[in-house]
Amino acid sequence: MSNKTGRNEGTYISALLIALSLLMVSVRPADTQNSPATSVQNKPAQIHALKVTLLSTMLVGSTTGLGEWGFSALVEADGHRALLDTGAHPDTVLQNAGDLKIDLSDVREVILTHNHWDHVSGLMTLRREMMKKNPSALSVVHVARGIFYSRPAPEGEDNRMIAVRKEYEATGGKFVEHEESAEIFPGAWLTGPVPRKFPERNWSVSGKVQTPAGLVEDTIPEDQSLVLNTPEGLVVVTGCGHAGIINILTFARQEFRNEPVEAVIGGLHLFPATDEQLDWTADKMKEFKVANLMGAHCTGIEAVYHIRGRLGLPRASAVVGSVGSSFVLGEGIHPGPLAK
């Protein structure tokens, strides 16, 4: 065989190998699109260790803590810690956390569900006190669009968050304003402003709010909740649920398709609701397969019991939340002596 013939055969074989390799590369993406590894990557992140502890609400479940018309909860999820709302009085959450032996100095993030005084009044006290130990403590606050809108009233500005913003930023803290839903850490989804599909009207204020569209009825447009995605289902933590708990669950379902709701925790502002309203709410909650309810703050004692009966939940799975009571993933509700 001549050198020329050998070169031609070598060139042919090289070209054939290149063609085969290109074919394999072009086929590989189509093969991996349906592979288990790729589909797992597309699934939303999940939280596997979760504890939510109430630090401010009306009832006190034991001899520890102070009750008030307000709300605050510490969320501990896979090593992340966040404080949702800060109570009605400057010192309540600080004192209750101390009584419960809970150190908040390593909590960096705060979530404020809306502008009302009974959810934001402890922010400055907590920030100033905790930053003595850790300058980054409570240094980031997540809020939704509308929390800083002016609420004009005959006696002056009725939105204290406008003044709090200046005070807080002067300490080096930062507000993160959300116009839509956002994942703030893996498996933790902040709703941002919630679309009001159903006319739940879960608020009792009668004032006005200055929006880009003009001066309109204050429906608390910035009301937001925290949704935690777990293998057991969604855990939803609300401050007052002014957007309406069914609107909140409906919105969450758009992000997490067909996921059951393992727990609803916090204020639902149902204390003035009629039996008909409570029936409707419970029937809708049943559609979401709500397994646990810890109704605190403005939910109302009678409302919790009414919903519990309508949902057919056992006593241990639907309780009135109290200071120090908690929900632990895989264990359920730890209600404290008063609510057992």
N, C-alpha and C positions, 0 to 999 in steps of 0.2 A: 504494500500500500504506500502511495506517494505521500510526501509531507503535505501536499496541497489537499489530497483527499482527507487526510487525518484532521487538517485544520477545519475543513468544511463540516465533517461529522461533529467535531468539538463545538463548532459554532451552533450547529443545529441542536445539540443536546443542551447547551447553555440557554438557548432561546426557549426550549421546551420547559426547562426548570423554572425560568423566570415567569413564563405564562402560567404554570401550575401554581406558583407562589402567589401571583396576583389574583388568581381565581380563588384561592383559599382565603386571602384577605378580604375579598369582596363578599364572600359567603359568611364569614365569621360574625359581622355585626347583626345580620338577620337571624343567625342562630342564637345569639346571646340576648336578643330582645325579649325572648320568652323564657329565658333561663331563670331558675329560682333565685339565684344570687341577685340578678338585676331587679326582679319584682320585689324582693325584700328591701332593696335600697329605696324604692319608690314609696314604701309605706311610711306614714307619719311616725316620728319618734314616739316612744312610749316611756312612761315613768314607772319604775318598778318598786320604788320605796317612797311612800308618801305619808305624811302626817300633817293634819291641819288642826291647830289649837286656837280656841277663842280667847282673846285677851281683853275684849270689851263687848259687853252686851248687858241687857237689863238684869238678868238673874245671876246669882252667884250660887254655884253648885255645891260648895262646901264652905268651910270657915275661912278659906283663903280667897282674897280678892275683893274688889269693889264693883258693884253693879252700877250701870248708868244707861241713859238713853243714848246709845251710841254703838259703834261696831269697830272691831279690829280683829284680825286673825293672822297668825303666823303660819306660813306655808313652807314645809320642808320636803323637798322632792329631789331624790337622787343626789344629795349633797348640796343642792341649791337652797337658799333660804330667802324668802321675800315676805315683807309685811304688807298685808292688804288692809288699808285704812288705818286710822290712828286714834279713833275714839273721839268723845265729845268734850272732855275736859283736858286741859294741858297735861295733867300728871297721872291720869287713870291707867293708861297702858304701861307707862313707866313703872308705876307701883305694882300693878298686877303681874307684869313680867318678873319683877323682883321677887314677889311673893311666891310665884310658881317656879323660881330658880331657873328662869329662862334668860340667857344672855343674848341681847340684841346687838351687841357691839360688832359682831361679824356679819350682820345683815346689811348688804349694800343697797339692795333695791326695795323700793316702796311702790305699791300700786294704790292710787287713789281712784275710787270708783266714780265719784262725782263731787260736786263742790260743797255740799251741805256741811254745816259746822259740826254735826255729830259724827263726821267721818274724817275730818281734817284737823281738828283742834290740837291734837297731840303731836303734830309733825315737828314743830319747831323745838318743843321741849325734848323730844326724843333725839333729834338731830344734834342739838347742842350738848346734851348729856353723853350720848354715845361717842361723839367725835373726840371727847376728852381721852378716850381709850384707843379709838381707831378713827383717824381723820376721814377715812372713806366710808364710815358707817352711815347708812341711810343717805348716801350721796347722790342717788339717782332715783327720780320719781317718775313713774309712768302714768300719764294722764291721757284722756281722750279729748279730741277736738270739741270745744265748747265750754270746757271747765273754766276758762278765763273770760268768757263773755260777761259783759256788764249786766247786772240785775238791778236796774234802777228802782228805788222805792221812795215813798214820801220822805222818809228820814235820811235818805242818802243811798250810797252804794250798798247793796245787800249781798254781794258776793265777796266773802272774805278771802277767797283764793287770790284775788288781785293783790291784796296787801301781803299775803303769805308768800306769794311768788317773789316779791322784792326781798323780803326777809331771808327766805331760803337761799336764793341765789347769792346773797351777800355772804353766806357761809361757805361758798364754793360749790354748793349743790347744783344739780342740773335737772331740769324737767325734760322729759321726752314725750312729745305730744303726738298721739297716734290718730291719724285720720281714718284708718281702717284696721282690720285685724292684723295681728302680728305674733309670731312665735318669739317669746322673750328669752327662753332657754329651751333645750330639747324636750319636747312633750308638753310644754306650757304655752298655751295660746291665749292671748289677750284679745277680747272681742273688738275693742274700740267701740265707736257708736253702733248701736244695734238697730237694724231696720225694724220698724213697728208694724209687722204684718197683721197682728191682731190688736184690736182696740182695748187693750187691758187697762190702760190709764191708771197705773199703779203709782200714783203720786197724790199728795194732798196740798201742795203749794198752789197759790193762786196768782203769783206774780208774773212779770214779763221778763223777757230776755232779749238783749240787743244782739241780733245775729247779722250776718252779711245780707240777709234778705229783709232786714228791718226789725222793728220791735214786735215781737210775737209772744204768744203764750209760752210760759216756761214749762216745757215738757221734760226738763232735765235731759237735753239731747246728748250730753256727754256720758250718760250712764253706761258703764262697762263692767264686764265680769271676767273672771279668770277660768279657763277651761283646761283641765289637766287630763291628758290622754294616757290611760293605763290599760294593762291587759284585761282588767275586770270590766272596763267601760270608762265613760267620762265622769270626772269629778268636777262639778261646777261650783265655784265660790263666788257669791254675790255680796254686795254691800247693802243695798236696799232693793235691788231688782226693779228699779223704776221703769226700765224698759219693758218689764213684764217677763216673768220667768218662762212663759211659753214662747214668747218672742226670742228670748235668749237661747232656749234649747233648740228652737227651730233654726236659728242662725248657726249654732254650733253643729247641727246635723249637716249643714251644707259643707262644712270642712271635714267632718268625720262621718262618712256615710254609714248608716245602719248600725252605728255603735250604740249599745245600751247606755243608760245613765246610771252609774254605780252609786253616785251620791250628789245631792244638792245641799249645800251648806251656806248659811248666812241669812241675811234679811231679804224677805220677799215682799214686804209692804202690803200684807194681806190682812192686817188687823182690823181695818174698817170694812172688809169685803162682806157681801151678803152670802147667805148659804148657796144661792144660785151661782154666784161668782166662784165660790170655793169648789162647788161641784164641777163646774166647767174646767177650772184649773186642774183639779185632781184627775178628771177624765182624760185631759190632754197629757198630763204627766204619765198616766198609765200607758199611753201610746209610746212614750219614750222609755218605758220599762225602768222607771226610777225605782231603785232598790233600797236607798237610804235617804232619809231627810233629817237634817239637823237645822230646824227653823229657829233662827235667833233674831235678836233686835226687833225690827218692825214686822216680822212675820205674824206675830200674835199667837198667844197660847191656844185659844180656841181654834184658830185656823189650823195649827199643827195637828190637833186632835181630829178635827173634821177631815182633813186631807188623809190622815193616817187611816181612818175608818173607810173612807171612799176608795183608797188604794188597796186596802186589805193588807197593810203591812203589819208585822208583829210589833209589839211594844218596843223591843230593843232596836228596831230599825227606823223609827220615826219619833224623835224626841225634841223637846224644847231645849235649845242650846243655852249653856250657862258658862260663866267665866271659868276657864280651865278645862272645859269639856273638849273632846277631840275626836277626830275621825282618823283611823289608821287603816291604810289599804291592807286587805287580807284579814283584818280583825273586826272592822266595823266601827261603830260609835262607842266611845267611852264617855258616858253622859255625866258622870259625877253623881254623888248620893242623892241630890235633890230631884234629878230628872229620871232616876231609874224606875 
